[in-house]
Amino acid sequence: MRRGQLSGRLFGQRTEGMSAAEFGLIVPVMLLIVCGIMDFGNLYYQLNVVNEAAREAARIAATQKTSGSPPNQTTVQTTIRSEFGNSLNLTLTPNPPTSGSSVQATVTNAVTILTPVINQLIPNNPTTVTGACCMQVE
């Protein structure tokens, strides 16, 4: 028998459904990996957003003055929410910032993990990401 006549057979066994069975075993694992990458990518993105928002909030609180006084927490939070999204929560310490001292801005946001298996691995869903920044008030 020539080698070309053995294509599609392995030691005399039929292999027509073997690739479908292998595909059925691999697809759930691959979907879990892809969904996990998307969930953790979203979590990392939101962490970057809250860090950038905290940096921007501290900069606004430390440098901008409205009618001779530094802005308070509500005006800074309104600015941050318009730039970064309405779900961000801001805490300024002290509120309002005093000239010559430092101001700390802490921004938090809730991130929901969507993949069911990964959702079971992370105890708090939605999980809260926090960003903080401290600057000297002018």
N, C-alpha and C positions, 0 to 999 in steps of 0.2 A: 504494500500500500504506500502511496506517495504522501508526502507531508501535506500537500495542498488539499487532500481529501479529508483531513482531520479537522478542518476549520469548523467551529461551532460545536465540537464535541471534546470532552475532556475525559480520557480513559473510558470511552464508551458510554458516558452519561450525557443526558440531554441538559442543555443549559439555557433554554429559551427564557425561563422566568427568573433566572438568577439575578439579572441586572435590576429587575423591578423590585425584588426582595431587598437587595442591597440598597437601592434608592430609598425604599421605605424605612430602612433602619437608619440611614444617614440624615435624612431630611429633618427630623425633629432636633437632632443635635446641632445641625447647621443653623436652623432657625433660632434656637436658643442662643447660640453664639452671636448671631447677627443682631438680635433684639437686645442682648446684653451690651453689645458695643454701642448701640443707639442710646440705651438708657444711661450708661455711664458717660457717654459723650454729652448727653443733655445735662447730666449732673455737673460735669466739669465746666460746661458752658455757663451754667447758672452760677457756679462758684466764681468764675471770671467776671460775670456781670455784677455780682454783689461787691466784689473787691473794687472794680472800677467805679461803681456808684458810691461806695464809701470814700474813695479817694476824691471824687468830684464833690461830694457833700462836705468833706472837711475843707477842701479848697475854697468852696463858696462861703462856708461859715467863717473861715479865717481871713479872707481877703475882701469880700464885698460888704459894703456898709450901705444901709438904706436909711436915709434921713439922719445920718450921724451915728447910728448904732448898728452893731452887727445883726445879721438876720437871725430870727429865731427858728426853732425846729420846724414849725408848720410851713414857713416860706421855703426853707431848704428842701423839705420833703415834697412839696408841690413841684419844685424844679426837678428834683431827682425822678419823681414819678413820670413827669412829662418826657424826660429824656430816656429813661431805662425801663419803664413799664409800671403799671398801676399796682402790681402785687408786692412791691418793695415796701418794707417798713424801716423807718429811720429813727435812731436815737442819738441825740447830740448831748455830750457831757462836757462842760456845763451848758445849760440852755437859759438864756442866750450866752454866747461866748463873751468873755471879758478880754479887753485889750491887754496884751502882754502875757497872757496865759496860753495854755495849749487847749485845743478843742479836740475831742475824740468823736468821730462819727462811726456808728455801728449800723450796718444795713443787713437785714435778714429777708429771706425769701423761702417759700415752701416749694419743694420740687417733688412731684409724684412719679414714682417708679411704675412703669406700665407693664413690664414683663412679669407674668404670674410667678414663675419660679424664683426670679431675682427678688421679687416683692417679698417672698417668704424669707429670704436671706437677710434683708435689711429690716430691723425691728420696727422702726418708726416710718410709716408711710402716710402722708407725705413727710419727707425728711426736710429738715431746715438747714439751709446753708447760710453762713454768716461771713461778712467781710467787715474789716475794721481798719481805720486809718486815723492817725493823730498828727495834727499840724499846729504850729505856733500862730497865734492870732496877731495880726498886725495892729 
